[in-house]
Amino acid sequence: MPLEQLANRLSQAGFANVSQVTERGQFSKRGALLDIFPPSSRFPIRLDYFDDEIDTIRIFDVKTQLSAANIEEIELIPSREVDLSDSGRTCFRQSMRQLWGEKAEEHALYQRLSEGRDNYLSGGLEYYLPLFFDETVSFFDYLPHNEEVSIFIEKGAKTYVTTRLQYINQRYQYSANKGGSAPLPPKELYFDKDEWFNFLPVNDTNSSDDKERAKHLSISFVEVKGSESIY
């Protein structure tokens, strides 16, 4: 893939175009060199182009910016979960206008995405993730529907869900009252308590009555101690 084409793809995948790569999720163009720090990589990667073809792939040191060992291949995954392609940006703007009407154009994120100021996109872009897609799905949508699936959850999960959702709503109210860029309402991002509880056993026990909540889905509560806790 030619250097400019790959650079455009990286921007669409949420990588920040910077003058010098220092952390994950960044890339930098310098002549025939393209530096990339993939989010899944231990080291940043340097692609050395000859014409439109990659001549060498090497890792390099962030502090010294000096190249090191050659490698045969790399795997690139998106730096962000949001879709920053042209279609994703269009979907975002349309969704913003549906939620906030004319006020959407006053939103800082709306303006930055519309003007292509990707380097000024702040952290937390994923809190607007649903606006970049026509439809989003949850973890449960990825479970197979034609075979039984068992899920084990730490006891006390219902209390955790309740407490966490209360915190999320408090943070939303604080941000909304503070002014500035409007946050996305929690209902657009999270299951509410009733939706969560529909997936969990009736009691925080391992009773046989709780072994199956649906035809193919079995969820049980278990004791989790110390660092093994999922929370």
Residue frames relative to the residue before (quaternion, step in Angstrom):
aa qw qx qy qz dx dy dz
M 1.0000 0.0000 0.0000 0.0000 0.00 0.00 0.00
P 0.4983 -0.6680 0.4604 0.3059 3.63 -0.78 0.96
L 0.6574 -0.5570 0.3437 0.3734 3.56 -1.14 0.71
E 0.6955 0.4764 -0.2917 0.4520 3.62 0.75 -1.00
Q 0.6428 0.5214 -0.3228 0.4591 3.57 1.01 -0.78
L 0.6574 0.4913 -0.3101 0.4798 3.57 0.98 -0.84
A 0.6265 0.5379 -0.3378 0.4517 3.60 0.99 -0.78
N 0.6475 0.5083 -0.3160 0.4717 3.60 0.99 -0.79
R 0.6443 0.5147 -0.3178 0.4679 3.56 1.02 -0.82
L 0.6332 0.5311 -0.3332 0.4539 3.59 1.02 -0.76
S 0.6325 0.5243 -0.3293 0.4655 3.59 0.99 -0.81
Q 0.6660 0.5014 -0.2942 0.4675 3.57 0.96 -0.87
A 0.6897 0.4641 -0.2679 0.4869 3.58 1.18 -0.61
G 0.6522 -0.5797 0.2974 0.3875 3.57 1.25 0.33
F 0.4622 0.6614 -0.4655 0.3638 3.61 1.23 0.18
A 0.3805 -0.7166 0.5403 0.2231 3.57 -1.08 0.77
N 0.3336 -0.7338 0.5619 0.1858 3.57 -0.89 0.99
V 0.0468 0.8247 -0.5550 0.0982 3.59 -0.35 1.27
S 0.6109 -0.5606 0.4085 0.3816 3.58 -1.27 0.22
Q 0.7951 0.0198 0.0028 0.6061 3.58 1.16 -0.63
V 0.4053 -0.7316 0.4998 0.2252 3.57 -0.75 1.07
T 0.0230 0.8157 -0.5758 0.0503 3.56 -0.76 1.08
E 0.8084 0.1112 -0.0607 0.5749 3.60 1.19 -0.35
R 0.6958 -0.4829 0.3347 0.4130 3.54 -1.29 0.34
G 0.7653 0.3550 -0.2725 0.4627 3.54 -1.14 0.70
Q 0.6388 0.5013 -0.3324 0.4797 3.59 1.24 0.33
F 0.0237 -0.7623 0.6420 0.0778 3.54 -1.32 0.31
S 0.1184 -0.7907 0.5996 0.0371 3.54 -1.23 0.53
K 0.2237 -0.7615 0.5967 0.1185 3.56 -1.03 0.88
R 0.0967 0.7691 -0.6270 0.0770 3.55 -0.95 0.95
G 0.8085 -0.1553 0.0590 0.5646 3.54 -0.09 1.28
A 0.8034 -0.2117 0.1925 0.5223 3.55 -0.68 -1.15
L 0.5906 0.5648 -0.3616 0.4488 3.57 1.30 0.17
L 0.0611 -0.7643 0.6412 0.0309 3.53 -1.11 0.77
D 0.1382 -0.7964 0.5875 0.0394 3.56 -0.48 1.24
I 0.0077 -0.7953 0.6043 -0.0480 3.56 -0.91 0.97
F 0.1074 -0.7592 0.6354 0.0916 3.56 -1.06 0.75
P 0.2139 -0.8061 0.5397 0.1146 3.61 -0.03 1.28
P 0.5613 -0.6297 0.4159 0.3399 3.61 -1.01 0.72
S 0.7167 0.4403 -0.2472 0.4810 3.60 1.16 -0.54
S 0.6178 0.5771 -0.3288 0.4210 3.59 1.28 -0.04
R 0.4863 -0.6573 0.4955 0.2933 3.56 -1.12 0.69
F 0.7873 0.1984 -0.0855 0.5774 3.55 1.11 -0.75
P 0.5098 -0.6002 0.5014 0.3584 3.60 -1.20 0.42
I 0.3333 -0.7553 0.5444 0.1487 3.54 -1.21 0.65
R 0.1610 -0.7759 0.6035 0.0889 3.57 -1.08 0.78
L 0.1515 -0.7759 0.6093 0.0623 3.56 -0.73 1.14
D 0.1466 -0.7781 0.6078 0.0597 3.55 -0.80 1.05
Y 0.2082 -0.8226 0.5238 0.0755 3.55 -0.45 1.26
F 0.0975 -0.7166 0.6831 0.1014 3.50 -1.32 0.55
D 0.7803 -0.0715 -0.0285 0.6206 3.54 -0.19 1.31
D 0.7682 -0.3109 0.2465 0.5025 3.60 -0.75 -1.04
E 0.6395 0.5129 -0.3250 0.4715 3.58 1.23 0.25
I 0.4883 -0.6444 0.5049 0.3022 3.55 -1.16 0.68
D 0.2780 -0.7786 0.5461 0.1353 3.55 -0.73 1.12
T 0.7978 -0.0490 0.0599 0.5979 3.58 0.89 -0.95
I 0.1889 -0.7274 0.6469 0.1297 3.52 -1.33 0.49
R 0.0712 0.8097 -0.5750 0.0935 3.56 -0.64 1.13
I 0.4054 -0.6381 0.5770 0.3089 3.52 -1.27 0.38
F 0.0804 -0.8027 0.5863 0.0738 3.58 -1.19 0.37
D 0.5382 -0.6335 0.4679 0.3000 3.53 -1.29 0.44
V 0.4685 -0.7011 0.4637 0.2717 3.59 -0.75 1.05
K 0.6879 0.5024 -0.2915 0.4351 3.60 0.92 -0.89
T 0.7833 0.3179 -0.1719 0.5057 3.58 0.81 -0.98
Q 0.3028 -0.7688 0.4903 0.2773 3.58 1.28 -0.52
L 0.4771 0.6687 -0.4351 0.3687 3.59 1.25 0.39
S 0.4848 -0.6718 0.4841 0.2815 3.56 -1.02 0.87
A 0.1845 -0.7745 0.5971 0.0980 3.56 -1.20 0.61
A 0.8639 -0.0948 0.0677 0.4899 3.56 -0.91 -0.93
N 0.4583 -0.6410 0.5463 0.2838 3.52 -1.26 0.60
I 0.0895 -0.7649 0.6339 0.0719 3.56 -1.17 0.60
E 0.5653 -0.6495 0.4118 0.2982 3.55 -1.22 0.54
E 0.8152 -0.0487 0.0857 0.5707 3.57 0.95 -0.80
I 0.1766 -0.7552 0.6171 0.1330 3.56 -1.32 0.29
E 0.2699 -0.7279 0.6039 0.1807 3.53 -1.27 0.43
L 0.1362 -0.8067 0.5735 0.0420 3.56 -0.67 1.10
I 0.0488 -0.7662 0.6406 0.0134 3.53 -0.91 0.99
P 0.6511 -0.5217 0.3514 0.4247 3.63 -1.10 0.43
S 0.4655 -0.6769 0.5002 0.2737 3.55 -1.10 0.71
R 0.7722 0.1774 -0.1048 0.6010 3.56 1.20 -0.54
E 0.5266 -0.6330 0.4679 0.3211 3.53 -1.25 0.41
V 0.5975 0.5623 -0.3720 0.4341 3.59 1.20 -0.32
D 0.4349 -0.6822 0.5309 0.2522 3.56 -1.26 0.51
L 0.0820 -0.8305 0.5509 0.0119 3.58 -0.35 1.25
S 0.3593 0.7046 -0.5201 0.3224 3.57 1.16 0.51
D 0.7053 -0.4438 0.3196 0.4511 3.58 -1.25 0.16
S 0.6677 0.4944 -0.3081 0.4635 3.59 0.96 -0.84
G 0.6358 0.5281 -0.3261 0.4587 3.59 1.07 -0.73
R 0.6531 0.5082 -0.3094 0.4685 3.57 1.00 -0.82
T 0.6343 0.5250 -0.3253 0.4649 3.57 1.02 -0.81
C 0.6491 0.5113 -0.3087 0.4711 3.56 0.97 -0.90
F 0.6320 0.5405 -0.3253 0.4501 3.59 1.01 -0.83
R 0.6888 0.4822 -0.2929 0.4553 3.58 0.81 -0.97
Q 0.6474 0.5131 -0.3205 0.4636 3.57 0.99 -0.82
S 0.6622 0.5037 -0.3012 0.4659 3.59 0.97 -0.87
M 0.6269 0.5354 -0.3329 0.4578 3.58 1.04 -0.78
R 0.6758 0.4915 -0.2992 0.4606 3.57 0.91 -0.90
Q 0.6242 0.5339 -0.3406 0.4575 3.59 1.08 -0.64
L 0.7013 0.4679 -0.2633 0.4690 3.57 1.04 -0.79
W 0.8407 0.1988 -0.0461 0.5015 3.57 0.81 -1.04
G 0.4387 -0.7187 0.4549 0.2899 3.59 1.23 0.09
E 0.8357 -0.1545 0.1308 0.5105 3.57 -1.01 -0.82
K 0.5890 0.5944 -0.3650 0.4082 3.59 1.15 -0.53
A 0.5010 0.6715 -0.4226 0.3457 3.59 1.21 -0.41
E 0.6730 0.5196 -0.3030 0.4303 3.58 0.98 -0.84
E 0.6223 0.5245 -0.3429 0.4692 3.59 1.27 -0.20
H 0.5223 0.6476 -0.4022 0.3821 3.57 1.29 -0.29
A 0.5313 -0.6663 0.4254 0.3046 3.59 -0.83 1.04
L 0.6676 0.5004 -0.3094 0.4564 3.60 0.93 -0.84
Y 0.6059 0.5472 -0.3431 0.4644 3.58 1.04 -0.76
Q 0.6843 0.4940 -0.2841 0.4550 3.56 0.88 -0.96
R 0.6729 0.5084 -0.3023 0.4443 3.59 0.90 -0.90
L 0.6783 0.4735 -0.2921 0.4800 3.57 0.96 -0.84
S 0.6478 0.5231 -0.3196 0.4524 3.57 1.01 -0.74
E 0.7386 0.4086 -0.2128 0.4922 3.56 1.06 -0.80
G 0.4858 -0.6945 0.4175 0.3277 3.59 1.27 0.01
R 0.4278 0.6965 -0.4743 0.3268 3.59 1.16 0.50
D 0.0178 -0.8639 0.5030 -0.0180 3.55 0.71 1.18
N 0.6201 0.5656 -0.3518 0.4146 3.60 1.06 -0.63
Y 0.6942 0.4524 -0.2683 0.4913 3.56 1.27 -0.31
L 0.4160 0.6883 -0.4836 0.3453 3.56 1.26 0.31
S 0.3169 -0.7787 0.5162 0.1634 3.56 -0.65 1.12
G 0.6490 -0.4847 0.3996 0.4292 3.51 -1.33 0.15
G 0.7003 0.4604 -0.3296 0.4347 3.56 -1.18 0.44
L 0.3246 0.7630 -0.5000 0.2498 3.57 1.25 0.29
E 0.5966 0.5951 -0.3535 0.4062 3.58 1.15 -0.63
Y 0.5659 0.5946 -0.3915 0.4158 3.60 1.21 -0.32
Y 0.6920 0.3790 -0.2693 0.5522 3.57 1.33 -0.05
L 0.2478 0.8423 -0.4581 0.1387 3.57 1.32 0.19
P 0.6651 0.5227 -0.3472 0.4049 3.68 0.73 -0.85
L 0.6255 0.5719 -0.3418 0.4061 3.59 1.14 -0.58
F 0.6531 0.5321 -0.3095 0.4410 3.59 1.21 -0.39
F 0.7522 0.3378 -0.1749 0.5381 3.58 1.28 -0.21
D 0.5455 -0.6033 0.4695 0.3435 3.55 -1.20 0.56
E 0.7974 0.0161 0.0332 0.6023 3.57 1.15 -0.68
T 0.1262 -0.7690 0.6200 0.0909 3.56 -1.11 0.68
V 0.2376 -0.7663 0.5832 0.1272 3.56 -1.23 0.48
S 0.4051 -0.6980 0.5353 0.2493 3.55 -1.29 0.26
F 0.7330 -0.3864 0.3231 0.4572 3.54 -1.36 0.02
F 0.6689 0.5332 -0.3083 0.4161 3.57 0.91 -0.90
D 0.6079 0.5642 -0.3557 0.4309 3.60 1.16 -0.49
Y 0.6559 0.5117 -0.3117 0.4591 3.58 1.21 -0.39
L 0.5359 0.6239 -0.4154 0.3885 3.58 1.22 -0.19
P 0.5312 -0.6295 0.4499 0.3452 3.62 -1.00 0.73
H 0.3545 -0.7665 0.5077 0.1706 3.54 -1.00 0.85
N 0.7203 0.4427 -0.2493 0.4723 3.58 1.23 -0.26
E 0.7431 0.2762 -0.2276 0.5654 3.59 1.19 0.40
E 0.5817 -0.6096 0.4089 0.3505 3.56 -1.16 0.58
V 0.1204 -0.7760 0.6181 0.0368 3.53 -1.06 0.88
S 0.1758 -0.7815 0.5919 0.0894 3.58 -0.91 0.93
I 0.0532 -0.7840 0.6185 -0.0004 3.57 -0.92 0.95
F 0.1625 -0.7890 0.5880 0.0728 3.57 -0.89 0.97
I 0.0710 -0.8095 0.5821 -0.0300 3.55 -0.74 1.13
E 0.5565 -0.6215 0.4397 0.3327 3.57 -1.05 0.80
K 0.5421 -0.6067 0.4723 0.3392 3.53 -1.09 0.76
G 0.7343 0.3764 -0.2970 0.4805 3.54 -1.05 0.76
A 0.3658 0.7633 -0.4711 0.2484 3.57 1.29 0.11
K 0.6354 0.5424 -0.3445 0.4282 3.58 1.00 -0.76
T 0.6352 0.5136 -0.3253 0.4763 3.56 1.02 -0.79
Y 0.6417 0.5244 -0.3206 0.4588 3.56 0.99 -0.86
V 0.6509 0.5201 -0.3195 0.4514 3.60 0.90 -0.93
T 0.6615 0.5133 -0.3047 0.4539 3.57 0.91 -0.93
T 0.6816 0.4887 -0.2825 0.4655 3.58 0.89 -0.98
R 0.6653 0.5151 -0.3060 0.4455 3.56 0.95 -0.90
L 0.6694 0.4931 -0.3053 0.4644 3.59 0.92 -0.85
Q 0.6047 0.5381 -0.3550 0.4677 3.58 1.09 -0.63
Y 0.6521 0.5126 -0.3078 0.4661 3.57 0.98 -0.88
I 0.6408 0.5319 -0.3179 0.4532 3.59 0.96 -0.90
N 0.6858 0.4779 -0.2866 0.4681 3.57 0.90 -0.88
Q 0.6225 0.5277 -0.3409 0.4666 3.59 1.07 -0.67
R 0.6557 0.5042 -0.3057 0.4716 3.58 0.98 -0.86
Y 0.6295 0.5296 -0.3339 0.4601 3.57 1.04 -0.75
Q 0.6685 0.4961 -0.3043 0.4631 3.59 0.88 -0.93
Y 0.6346 0.5292 -0.3294 0.4569 3.58 1.01 -0.80
S 0.6854 0.4808 -0.2823 0.4684 3.59 0.90 -0.97
A 0.6554 0.5194 -0.3142 0.4493 3.57 0.98 -0.84
N 0.7009 0.4601 -0.2663 0.4755 3.58 1.00 -0.81
K 0.5922 0.6020 -0.3555 0.4007 3.56 1.21 -0.52
G 0.4331 -0.6854 0.4721 0.3460 3.57 1.14 -0.61
G 0.5944 0.5572 -0.4284 0.3907 3.56 -1.27 -0.07
S 0.8036 -0.2422 0.1927 0.5084 3.57 -1.15 -0.63
A 0.4197 -0.7317 0.4813 0.2383 3.55 -0.69 1.11
P 0.3728 -0.7150 0.5413 0.2382 3.60 -0.93 0.87
L 0.5440 -0.5954 0.4730 0.3548 3.56 -1.26 0.37
P 0.5113 -0.6516 0.4512 0.3322 3.63 -0.84 0.89
P 0.6035 -0.6081 0.3779 0.3511 3.62 -0.95 0.84
K 0.6234 0.5668 -0.3505 0.4090 3.60 1.02 -0.74
E 0.6326 0.5237 -0.3293 0.4659 3.59 1.24 -0.42
L 0.7478 0.4131 -0.1966 0.4812 3.57 1.24 -0.45
Y 0.8195 0.2229 -0.0595 0.5246 3.57 0.98 -0.85
F 0.5332 -0.5290 0.5320 0.3909 3.51 -1.36 0.28
D 0.3863 -0.6661 0.5607 0.3043 3.57 -1.11 0.50
K 0.7469 -0.4260 0.2566 0.4414 3.57 -1.28 0.17
D 0.6573 0.5154 -0.3197 0.4474 3.60 0.91 -0.87
E 0.6491 0.5113 -0.3226 0.4618 3.58 0.98 -0.80
W 0.6355 0.5138 -0.3301 0.4723 3.59 1.00 -0.78
F 0.7006 0.4864 -0.2848 0.4376 3.56 0.81 -0.98
N 0.5591 0.5913 -0.3954 0.4259 3.59 1.17 -0.37
F 0.6958 0.4578 -0.2685 0.4839 3.57 1.19 -0.57
L 0.6913 0.4845 -0.2705 0.4628 3.60 1.21 -0.44
P 0.6111 -0.5417 0.4198 0.3962 3.59 -1.19 0.49
V 0.6386 -0.5550 0.3733 0.3806 3.54 -1.19 0.59
N 0.7980 0.1615 -0.0679 0.5766 3.62 0.97 -0.87
D 0.4891 -0.6425 0.4970 0.3179 3.59 -1.18 0.55
T 0.4782 0.6376 -0.4505 0.4024 3.58 0.71 1.12
N 0.4717 -0.6445 0.5091 0.3209 3.53 -1.31 -0.03
S 0.2362 0.8032 -0.5189 0.1728 3.60 1.12 0.55
S 0.6053 -0.5936 0.3957 0.3531 3.53 -1.12 0.67
D 0.5922 0.5857 -0.3686 0.4128 3.60 1.14 -0.56
D 0.7079 0.4667 -0.2523 0.4663 3.56 1.19 -0.56
K 0.4413 0.7398 -0.4323 0.2665 3.59 1.26 -0.05
E 0.8222 0.0981 -0.0550 0.5580 3.57 1.05 -0.51
R 0.1815 -0.8021 0.5642 0.0739 3.55 -0.68 1.13
A 0.7709 0.1235 -0.0712 0.6208 3.53 1.24 -0.39
K 0.7504 -0.4255 0.2576 0.4354 3.54 -1.27 0.20
H 0.8207 0.1878 -0.0719 0.5348 3.57 0.91 -0.89
L 0.6779 0.4895 -0.2926 0.4640 3.61 1.23 0.07
S 0.0296 -0.7937 0.6066 -0.0341 3.55 -0.71 1.14
I 0.0208 -0.8034 0.5945 -0.0264 3.58 -0.69 1.10
S 0.0443 -0.7982 0.6007 -0.0069 3.57 -0.87 1.00
F 0.3760 -0.6955 0.5589 0.2499 3.57 -1.16 0.62
V 0.0669 -0.7986 0.5979 0.0145 3.58 -1.01 0.81
E 0.5146 -0.6005 0.5085 0.3407 3.53 -1.32 0.34
V 0.0141 -0.7787 0.6273 -0.0062 3.60 -0.87 0.96
K 0.1305 -0.8273 0.5456 0.0304 3.55 -0.69 1.11
G 0.8622 0.1742 -0.1111 0.4626 3.53 -1.29 0.54
S 0.8469 -0.1730 0.1399 0.4830 3.54 -1.07 -0.85
E 0.5525 0.6228 -0.3921 0.3913 3.57 1.26 -0.16
S 0.4661 0.6999 -0.4370 0.3193 3.58 1.25 -0.27
I 0.4355 -0.7010 0.5000 0.2627 3.57 -1.00 0.83
Y 0.6551 0.4988 -0.3193 0.4691 3.63 1.18 -0.21
